[in-house]
Amino acid sequence: MDWIELEKKYYMPLFDRLPVTLVRGQGVNVWDDQGRQYLDFTSGIAVLSLGHCHPVLIQAITSQAETLIHTSNNFYTTPQLKLAELLVKHSAFQKVFFCNSGAEAAEAAVKLARRYGHLHLGEAYEVITARGSFHGRTLAMVAASGQEKFQKPYAPIPAGFINVDYDDIEAIKAATTPLTCAVMLEAVQGEGGVNVPHPDYLQKVREWCDEKGLLFILDEIQTGIARTGSLFAYENTAVIPDIIALAKGLASGVPIGAILATEKASVFALSEHGSTFGGNPLACAAGYAVLDYIITNDLTRHAREMGKLLRADLEALQKEYSFITQVRGCGLLLAVEFNRECARQVLDACLERGLLVNKVKPNAIRLMPPLIITPAEIKEAVSILSSAIKCMAAHQ
């Protein structure tokens, strides 16, 4: 079967796919339909916290599928409430709402902020966001994401979002008006290139929001669930947001999203928001199994340690190759930037050698291995990356 030709025939041409058809995964490894094995340092874009087909997740899904897969949110279900309790007990928040994806979580966070603005800020509705951000692909979240390439094809985009420069507190202050109800930022801009702000940036934003009575939303869709070496990225700072959005790593591949909010920010009333599939028993059972495993086995510490090891090895490559201009990120969310637009060539060379990486910018690749990664797998991946970069450099 020629799967690539089948895709061209039937599927909308939305993805710049690599010429590989993956059919099986286990741990940090995947295999294609030709039997070739690859180290997966993309994790489904920071989704596969426990890697591929982890037995704890398989058991949770199997058991729940044999019991109750879905029912309306008109009824109580135990997996939903168990996961909500676990999230609250291990965070600074008091209330949870479940949905199906990161875009839905970011949408829910903005709706909650607008509801707060209507109730407490004279019906203020605008949300300040950052250029280079990415909050999802719904129309509203395209407007929230400060990237023209996502906005331009769908103009006119919804109103109510003010995009300012990232890591610039003065830009936020200048954009704040009586119509502002919230500021929404990423702790680290993942899709924007793994951009890490100055250490005091989020603290200054928190102080400004407090001064003006605004809500502070942190989009932790990519950074949440131990990806940065703490369970939530806000824990790396002295900042507690009013709302956070979660998704990717929460159920290690099973679609789920969530918002967590403080009591102050939790202003939804009966029937003001909802979701048909959000919080269904299957997804929540998966999320509970994954989160409980991460907490019980202290994968936050492991991710922090493996992140330091991976970063050190990447920085050693930077010393070896002068055209590597920067290694940045935190935990197991890292980027390698080049002084030329060669990311696709590096990606292709890695693919040929059995390593999957992500082109996050024309001049940068992103590495997001599963949290269960081992030192040996890191060494193997960096060795492949070094060989790929050497090959690319030889053909420049």
C-alpha positions as CSV (number, residue, x, y, z in Angstrom):
1,M,0.0,0.0,0.0
2,D,1.3,3.4,-1.0
3,W,0.2,5.4,2.0
4,I,1.6,8.7,0.8
5,E,-0.4,8.5,-2.4
6,L,-3.5,7.6,-0.5
7,E,-3.0,10.7,1.7
8,K,-2.7,12.9,-1.4
9,K,-5.9,11.4,-2.8
10,Y,-8.1,11.7,0.3
11,Y,-6.7,14.0,2.9
12,M,-6.7,17.8,2.9
13,P,-3.2,19.1,2.2
14,L,-2.6,20.8,5.5
15,F,0.5,19.1,6.8
16,D,4.1,19.2,5.5
17,R,4.6,15.6,6.4
18,L,7.9,13.8,6.4
19,P,8.0,10.8,4.0
20,V,7.6,8.2,6.8
21,T,4.5,6.2,7.7
22,L,4.7,5.3,11.4
23,V,3.0,2.1,12.4
24,R,4.2,1.2,15.9
25,G,5.7,2.8,19.0
26,Q,7.3,1.6,22.2
27,G,8.9,3.8,24.8
28,V,11.1,6.4,23.1
29,N,11.1,4.4,19.8
30,V,8.9,4.2,16.8
31,W,8.9,2.0,13.7
32,D,7.7,2.8,10.1
33,D,6.0,0.5,7.7
34,Q,9.3,-0.6,6.3
35,G,10.6,-1.8,9.7
36,R,13.0,1.1,10.3
37,Q,13.4,2.2,13.9
38,Y,13.6,5.9,15.0
39,L,14.3,7.6,18.3
40,D,11.4,9.9,18.8
41,F,12.5,13.3,20.1
42,T,9.2,15.0,19.1
43,S,6.8,13.1,21.4
44,G,3.9,14.0,19.2
45,I,4.8,17.7,19.9
46,A,5.4,17.4,23.6
47,V,2.4,15.1,24.1
48,L,3.8,11.6,24.9
49,S,4.9,12.2,28.5
50,L,5.3,8.5,29.1
51,G,6.5,7.7,25.6
52,H,4.7,5.3,23.3
53,C,2.3,2.7,24.6
54,H,3.3,2.8,28.2
55,P,1.8,-0.2,30.1
56,V,0.3,2.1,32.8
57,L,-1.6,4.0,30.2
58,I,-2.6,0.9,28.2
59,Q,-4.0,-0.7,31.4
60,A,-6.0,2.4,32.3
61,I,-7.5,2.8,28.8
62,T,-8.3,-1.0,28.6
63,S,-9.9,-1.1,32.0
64,Q,-12.0,2.0,31.4
65,A,-13.0,1.0,27.9
66,E,-14.4,-2.2,29.4
67,T,-16.4,-0.2,32.0
68,L,-17.7,3.2,30.7
69,I,-16.3,5.1,27.7
70,H,-18.6,8.1,27.5
71,T,-21.6,9.7,29.1
72,S,-23.0,13.2,29.2
73,N,-21.8,15.7,31.7
74,N,-25.3,15.7,33.0
75,F,-24.1,12.9,35.2
76,Y,-21.3,12.5,37.7
77,T,-18.4,10.2,36.7
78,T,-15.6,9.0,38.9
79,P,-12.6,9.3,36.6
80,Q,-13.4,13.0,36.0
81,L,-13.6,13.8,39.6
82,K,-10.5,11.8,40.6
83,L,-8.4,13.6,38.0
84,A,-9.8,17.0,39.1
85,E,-8.9,16.2,42.7
86,L,-5.4,15.1,41.7
87,L,-4.8,18.3,39.7
88,V,-6.0,20.5,42.5
89,K,-4.1,18.7,45.2
90,H,-0.8,19.2,43.2
91,S,-1.3,22.8,42.1
92,A,-2.1,26.2,43.4
93,F,-5.7,26.1,42.0
94,Q,-9.1,25.2,43.4
95,K,-11.3,24.5,40.3
96,V,-11.0,22.5,37.1
97,F,-12.8,22.2,33.8
98,F,-12.0,19.5,31.2
99,C,-12.2,19.8,27.4
100,N,-10.6,18.0,24.5
101,S,-7.6,19.9,23.3
102,G,-5.2,22.8,23.9
103,A,-7.1,25.2,21.7
104,E,-10.3,24.4,23.6
105,A,-8.5,25.0,26.9
106,A,-7.2,28.3,25.8
107,E,-10.7,29.2,24.5
108,A,-12.2,28.3,27.9
109,A,-9.6,30.4,29.7
110,V,-10.4,33.4,27.6
111,K,-14.2,32.9,28.0
112,L,-13.6,32.7,31.8
113,A,-11.6,35.9,31.7
114,R,-14.3,37.7,29.7
115,R,-16.9,36.5,32.1
116,Y,-14.8,37.9,35.0
117,G,-14.5,41.2,33.1
118,H,-18.2,41.4,32.6
119,L,-18.8,40.8,36.3
120,H,-16.0,42.7,37.9
121,L,-14.3,45.1,35.4
122,G,-17.1,47.1,33.9
123,E,-17.7,44.5,31.1
124,A,-14.0,44.7,30.0
125,Y,-13.3,42.0,27.4
126,E,-9.9,42.5,25.8
127,V,-7.0,40.1,26.4
128,I,-3.4,41.1,25.9
129,T,-1.3,38.4,24.3
130,A,2.3,38.2,22.9
131,R,3.7,38.2,19.4
132,G,5.2,34.9,18.6
133,S,2.7,33.1,20.8
134,F,0.6,30.1,19.8
135,H,-2.7,29.3,21.6
136,G,-4.5,27.1,19.1
137,R,-6.2,27.1,15.7
138,T,-9.8,28.1,16.4
139,L,-10.6,31.6,15.0
140,A,-10.4,33.2,18.4
141,M,-7.2,31.5,19.3
142,V,-5.7,32.5,15.9
143,A,-6.5,36.0,16.9
144,A,-4.9,35.5,20.3
145,S,-1.8,34.0,18.8
146,G,0.6,36.8,17.8
147,Q,1.7,35.3,14.5
148,E,0.5,36.9,11.3
149,K,1.0,33.8,9.2
150,F,-1.8,32.1,11.2
151,Q,-4.1,35.2,11.1
152,K,-3.8,36.5,7.6
153,P,-5.6,33.6,5.8
154,Y,-8.7,34.0,7.9
155,A,-9.1,37.8,8.1
156,P,-11.1,39.5,9.5
157,I,-10.1,37.8,12.7
158,P,-12.2,38.1,15.9
159,A,-11.7,41.3,17.9
160,G,-10.7,41.4,21.5
161,F,-7.0,40.5,21.4
162,I,-4.1,42.9,21.6
163,N,-0.8,41.4,20.5
164,V,2.4,43.0,22.0
165,D,6.1,42.0,22.1
166,Y,6.9,39.1,24.3
167,D,9.2,39.6,27.3
168,D,8.4,43.3,27.4
169,I,6.4,44.4,30.5
170,E,6.3,48.0,29.2
171,A,4.5,46.9,26.1
172,I,1.8,45.2,28.3
173,K,1.5,48.4,30.4
174,A,1.1,50.5,27.3
175,A,-1.6,48.2,25.8
176,T,-3.7,48.1,29.0
177,T,-6.9,50.1,28.8
178,P,-10.2,50.1,30.7
179,L,-11.3,47.4,28.2
180,T,-8.6,45.0,29.3
181,C,-9.7,42.0,31.4
182,A,-6.7,39.7,31.3
183,V,-3.1,39.1,30.1
184,M,-2.5,35.6,28.5
185,L,1.1,34.4,28.0
186,E,3.1,31.2,27.6
187,A,5.6,30.5,30.3
188,V,7.9,29.5,27.4
189,Q,6.8,30.2,23.8
190,G,7.0,26.7,22.4
191,E,5.7,27.1,18.8
192,G,7.3,30.5,18.6
193,G,10.8,29.0,18.8
194,V,11.2,27.9,22.5
195,N,11.6,31.5,23.6
196,V,12.4,31.8,27.3
197,P,11.7,35.2,28.9
198,H,13.9,37.0,31.4
199,P,13.6,35.5,34.9
200,D,11.6,38.4,36.3
201,Y,9.2,38.9,33.4
202,L,6.3,36.8,34.6
203,Q,6.7,38.3,38.1
204,K,6.4,41.8,36.7
205,V,3.3,40.8,34.7
206,R,1.7,39.3,37.8
207,E,2.4,42.6,39.7
208,W,0.9,44.6,36.9
209,C,-2.2,42.4,36.7
210,D,-2.6,42.8,40.5
211,E,-2.2,46.5,40.3
212,K,-4.9,46.9,37.6
213,G,-7.2,44.1,38.8
214,L,-6.7,42.0,35.7
215,L,-6.6,38.2,35.5
216,F,-3.3,36.6,34.5
217,I,-3.7,33.5,32.3
218,L,-0.7,31.2,31.7
219,D,-0.9,28.9,28.7
220,E,0.8,25.7,29.9
221,I,-0.5,23.6,27.1
222,Q,3.1,22.7,26.1
223,T,5.0,23.4,29.3
224,G,2.7,21.7,31.7
225,I,2.9,18.2,33.1
226,A,6.6,18.1,34.0
227,R,7.9,19.1,30.6
228,T,10.0,21.9,32.0
229,G,11.3,20.0,35.0
230,S,8.5,21.0,37.4
231,L,4.9,19.7,37.3
232,F,3.8,23.2,36.0
233,A,6.1,25.8,34.6
234,Y,4.8,28.5,36.9
235,E,6.4,26.6,39.7
236,N,9.8,27.6,38.2
237,T,8.9,31.2,39.2
238,A,7.5,33.0,42.2
239,V,4.3,33.5,40.2
240,I,0.8,32.0,40.6
241,P,-1.5,32.8,37.7
242,D,-5.3,33.1,38.1
243,I,-5.9,30.5,35.3
244,I,-3.7,28.0,33.5
245,A,-4.5,26.0,30.3
246,L,-3.3,22.4,30.0
247,A,-3.5,19.7,27.3
248,K,-0.7,18.0,25.5
249,G,1.1,15.9,28.1
250,L,-1.8,15.4,30.5
251,A,-2.9,12.0,29.1
252,S,0.2,11.0,27.1
253,G,-1.6,10.8,23.7
254,V,-5.2,10.5,24.6
255,P,-7.0,13.8,23.7
256,I,-7.8,15.9,26.7
257,G,-7.5,19.6,27.7
258,A,-8.2,21.4,31.0
259,I,-8.2,24.8,32.6
260,L,-7.3,25.2,36.3
261,A,-8.5,28.4,38.1
262,T,-8.3,30.0,41.5
263,E,-11.6,30.5,43.4
264,K,-11.4,34.2,42.6
265,A,-11.2,33.5,38.8
266,S,-13.7,30.7,38.8
267,V,-16.8,32.7,37.8
268,F,-18.6,30.4,35.3
269,A,-22.2,29.9,36.3
270,L,-24.5,27.0,35.5
271,S,-24.6,26.3,31.7
272,E,-22.3,29.2,30.8
273,H,-19.7,26.8,29.3
274,G,-19.6,23.1,28.5
275,S,-18.3,20.3,26.3
276,T,-19.9,17.1,24.9
277,F,-16.8,15.0,25.0
278,G,-14.8,17.0,27.5
279,G,-14.0,15.2,30.7
280,N,-15.3,11.9,29.5
281,P,-14.4,8.8,31.5
282,L,-11.9,7.3,29.0
283,A,-9.9,10.5,28.7
284,C,-10.0,11.2,32.4
285,A,-9.0,7.7,33.3
286,A,-6.0,8.1,31.0
287,G,-5.1,11.5,32.4
288,Y,-5.3,10.2,36.0
289,A,-3.1,7.2,35.2
290,V,-0.5,9.4,33.5
291,L,-0.5,12.2,36.1
292,D,-0.4,9.7,39.0
293,Y,2.5,7.9,37.5
294,I,4.4,11.1,36.9
295,I,3.9,12.3,40.5
296,T,4.5,8.9,42.1
297,N,7.7,8.2,40.2
298,D,8.9,11.8,40.5
299,L,9.3,12.2,36.7
300,T,9.6,16.0,37.3
301,R,13.0,15.4,38.9
302,H,13.9,13.0,36.1
303,A,12.9,15.4,33.4
304,R,14.9,18.1,35.1
305,E,18.0,15.9,35.3
306,M,17.7,14.6,31.8
307,G,17.1,18.1,30.5
308,K,20.3,19.3,32.1
309,L,22.2,16.3,30.5
310,L,20.6,16.9,27.1
311,R,21.3,20.6,27.2
312,A,25.0,20.1,28.2
313,D,25.4,17.7,25.3
314,L,23.8,20.2,22.9
315,E,26.0,23.0,24.2
316,A,29.0,20.8,23.6
317,L,27.8,20.6,19.9
318,Q,27.5,24.4,19.9
319,K,31.2,24.7,20.8
320,E,32.0,22.2,18.0
321,Y,30.0,23.9,15.3
322,S,30.3,27.7,15.0
323,F,27.0,28.0,13.0
324,I,25.0,26.8,16.1
325,T,24.2,30.2,17.6
326,Q,22.1,29.2,20.6
327,V,20.8,26.3,22.7
328,R,17.8,27.4,24.7
329,G,14.8,26.1,26.7
330,C,14.2,24.4,30.0
331,G,13.7,20.8,31.1
332,L,12.9,18.6,28.2
333,L,11.8,21.4,25.9
334,L,14.9,22.6,24.1
335,A,15.8,24.3,20.8
336,V,19.0,24.5,18.8
337,E,19.3,27.6,16.6
338,F,21.5,28.1,13.6
339,N,22.9,31.2,11.9
340,R,21.2,30.1,8.6
341,E,17.9,28.6,7.5
342,C,19.1,25.0,7.5
343,A,16.6,23.4,10.0
344,R,14.9,21.3,7.3
345,Q,18.2,20.0,6.1
346,V,19.2,19.0,9.6
347,L,15.8,17.4,10.2
348,D,16.1,15.4,7.0
349,A,19.6,14.2,7.9
350,C,18.5,13.2,11.3
351,L,15.6,11.3,9.8
352,E,17.9,9.4,7.5
353,R,19.9,8.4,10.6
354,G,17.0,7.3,12.8
355,L,16.2,10.4,14.8
356,L,12.9,12.4,14.8
357,V,13.3,16.1,15.6
358,N,11.0,19.1,14.9
359,K,11.6,22.1,12.7
360,V,10.2,24.9,14.9
361,K,11.6,27.7,12.8
362,P,13.5,27.9,9.5
363,N,16.7,28.3,11.5
364,A,15.9,26.2,14.6
365,I,15.0,22.6,15.6
366,R,13.1,21.6,18.7
367,L,13.7,18.6,20.9
368,M,10.9,17.2,23.1
369,P,11.7,13.6,24.1
370,P,9.4,11.7,26.4
371,L,9.9,12.3,30.1
372,I,11.0,8.7,30.5
373,I,14.1,9.3,28.3
374,T,17.3,7.7,29.6
375,P,20.9,9.0,29.5
376,A,21.9,6.3,27.0
377,E,19.1,7.4,24.6
378,I,20.1,11.1,25.0
379,K,23.7,10.2,24.1
380,E,22.5,8.2,21.1
381,A,20.3,11.0,19.9
382,V,23.0,13.7,20.2
383,S,25.5,11.5,18.4
384,I,23.0,11.2,15.5
385,L,22.3,14.9,15.6
386,S,26.1,15.6,15.5
387,S,26.5,13.4,12.5
388,A,23.5,15.1,10.8
389,I,24.9,18.5,11.4
390,K,28.3,17.5,10.2
391,C,26.8,16.1,7.0
392,M,24.7,19.2,6.4
393,A,27.7,21.5,7.0
394,A,29.8,19.5,4.5
395,H,27.1,20.2,1.8
396,Q,26.7,24.0,2.5
